[in-house]
Amino acid sequence: MYDCEGCGPSRQGLFFGSGIGEAKWWCWRCQSADQKELIRYLDDHARGVLSRDADGVHWPYGPNIYVQMRADLLDWADRHDLKNGNTGCSSRLHWLDRGRCAKRECQGRPEFYDHTTTWLSRTTGKPALVFNQPYRQVDPAEVWDAISEYPSLTAEVGPESWYGAGTSGVYIWNDGNRSMAVRSSR
């Protein structure tokens, strides 16, 4: 439960504004017409990027309550030509490498896995990225060690992250499944 800027304690609403700790909570009832229009715009823009059902868009943790994260995630997904993917694979690396979990007992995840999401190329429809956004700086050697048994995977570590809040971006790519436009722009 959060304190709505308009009416007090509320369970349903969203944070508007930039930055965790600086954004203000507005319940559905107290949101302005502009805020409601922004939500509609972002939900419409999420079509083809995130899954949805009768209840609406399935925003990942963070963007599920922070409007600025929604906008940042959609801009990021557009830049990388990605849409969300789904897997039951614990490490997600088998899924990224083969398109499915190839091990019967897939256990464990690297320590840098935090705010982990899986992504498909919009162009190829195949697994393209496992994206992590940990709160700590990650040594690229740690990532390369985690993917060493998968020759089709590459890794990048950098500051770009749609989650924000001081997180870094850890990209684990299947370059063969990335869209050509994204590969050629690097």
C-alpha positions in Angstrom: 0.0 0.0 0.0 1.3 3.5 -1.0 0.1 7.0 -0.1 -1.7 8.5 -3.1 -0.7 12.1 -3.8 -4.4 12.9 -4.1 -6.3 10.9 -1.5 -4.0 8.9 0.9 -3.4 5.1 1.2 -4.1 3.1 -1.9 -3.4 -0.4 -3.2 -3.9 0.3 -6.9 -2.1 2.9 -8.9 1.2 3.8 -10.4 4.3 5.9 -9.7 4.7 8.9 -12.0 7.9 10.8 -12.4 11.5 9.9 -12.8 13.6 7.8 -10.4 12.7 5.5 -7.6 12.2 7.6 -4.5 11.3 10.7 -6.5 8.3 9.4 -8.4 4.9 10.1 -6.8 2.1 7.4 -6.4 -1.3 8.2 -7.9 -4.2 5.8 -7.5 -6.4 5.1 -10.5 -9.1 7.4 -9.3 -6.8 10.4 -8.7 -4.7 10.2 -11.9 -5.1 13.1 -14.2 -6.4 12.8 -17.8 -2.8 13.3 -19.1 -1.5 10.5 -16.8 -4.3 8.2 -18.0 -3.6 9.0 -21.6 0.2 8.3 -21.0 -0.8 4.9 -19.6 -3.0 4.1 -22.6 -0.2 5.2 -25.0 2.4 3.0 -23.3 0.0 0.0 -23.1 -0.7 0.4 -26.8 3.0 0.8 -27.6 3.7 -2.4 -25.7 1.6 -4.4 -28.3 4.1 -6.7 -30.0 6.7 -6.2 -27.3 5.1 -7.6 -24.1 2.5 -10.3 -23.7 -1.0 -9.4 -22.5 -4.3 -10.9 -21.6 -7.8 -9.7 -20.7 -6.3 -7.9 -17.6 -3.8 -6.0 -19.7 -0.1 -5.8 -20.4 2.2 -8.1 -18.4 4.8 -5.5 -17.4 7.9 -7.0 -15.7 8.9 -6.1 -12.1 9.6 -2.4 -11.9 7.6 -1.2 -14.9 4.6 -2.9 -13.3 4.4 0.1 -11.0 6.8 2.8 -12.4 5.6 4.6 -15.5 9.0 6.0 -16.4 10.4 2.5 -16.4 7.6 1.5 -18.9 8.7 4.2 -21.3 12.4 3.3 -20.8 11.7 -0.4 -21.4 9.8 0.3 -24.6 12.4 2.6 -26.0 15.1 0.0 -25.2 13.1 -2.8 -26.8 12.6 -0.7 -29.9 16.3 0.1 -30.1 17.2 -3.6 -29.9 14.3 -4.9 -32.0 13.1 -7.2 -29.1 9.9 -8.6 -27.7 9.6 -10.6 -24.5 10.3 -14.3 -24.4 9.4 -16.9 -21.9 11.2 -20.0 -20.7 11.1 -22.4 -17.7 14.8 -22.8 -18.0 16.4 -21.8 -14.7 19.7 -20.6 -16.2 18.0 -19.4 -19.3 21.2 -20.0 -21.2 20.1 -23.3 -22.6 17.0 -21.6 -23.9 19.1 -18.8 -25.4 21.5 -21.2 -27.0 19.1 -23.8 -28.3 15.6 -22.3 -28.2 14.7 -24.7 -25.4 16.2 -26.1 -22.2 18.4 -28.9 -23.4 19.3 -30.2 -19.9 16.9 -32.3 -17.8 18.2 -30.8 -14.5 18.8 -27.2 -15.2 19.9 -25.7 -11.8 21.4 -22.6 -10.6 22.0 -19.1 -11.9 25.1 -16.8 -12.0 25.3 -14.4 -9.1 24.8 -11.4 -11.4 21.2 -12.5 -12.3 18.9 -9.9 -11.0 15.9 -8.3 -12.6 16.4 -11.0 -15.3 14.2 -10.9 -18.4 14.3 -13.0 -21.6 13.8 -11.5 -25.1 13.2 -12.7 -28.6 14.2 -11.0 -31.8 11.1 -9.3 -33.4 12.6 -10.1 -36.8 13.6 -13.7 -36.3 11.2 -14.7 -33.5 14.0 -16.7 -31.9 15.7 -16.3 -28.5 18.1 -13.4 -28.7 18.9 -12.0 -25.2 18.9 -12.8 -21.5 19.1 -9.4 -19.9 20.1 -8.8 -16.3 20.1 -5.6 -14.3 22.0 -6.2 -11.0 22.5 -3.5 -8.5 26.2 -4.0 -8.5 28.9 -3.6 -11.1 29.7 -6.9 -12.8 33.1 -7.9 -14.1 32.7 -8.9 -17.8 35.0 -12.0 -17.0 32.3 -13.3 -14.6 29.8 -13.1 -17.4 32.1 -14.7 -20.0 32.8 -17.5 -17.5 29.1 -18.2 -17.0 28.6 -18.6 -20.8 31.8 -20.3 -21.6 30.1 -23.6 -22.6 27.9 -21.9 -25.2 30.0 -20.8 -28.2 27.0 -19.2 -29.9 26.6 -16.7 -27.0 28.3 -13.4 -26.5 28.2 -10.9 -23.6 28.3 -7.2 -23.0 28.3 -5.3 -19.6 27.4 -1.7 -19.5 25.5 1.1 -17.8 22.4 0.9 -20.0 19.5 -0.4 -18.0 15.7 0.4 -18.3 15.3 -0.5 -14.6 17.4 2.3 -13.4 18.0 2.7 -9.6 21.8 2.3 -10.1 21.6 -1.0 -11.9 23.9 -2.0 -14.7 23.0 -3.9 -17.9 24.3 -7.4 -18.4 23.5 -8.6 -21.9 23.9 -12.2 -22.9 23.2 -12.4 -26.7 22.7 -15.2 -29.2 24.1 -13.1 -32.0 22.8 -15.5 -34.6 19.3 -14.7 -33.6 19.6 -10.9 -33.4 18.0 -8.9 -36.1 20.4 -7.8 -38.9 19.6 -4.1 -38.3 20.7 -4.3 -34.7 23.9 -6.3 -35.5 25.0 -3.9 -38.3 24.5 -0.8 -36.1 27.0 -1.9 -33.5 
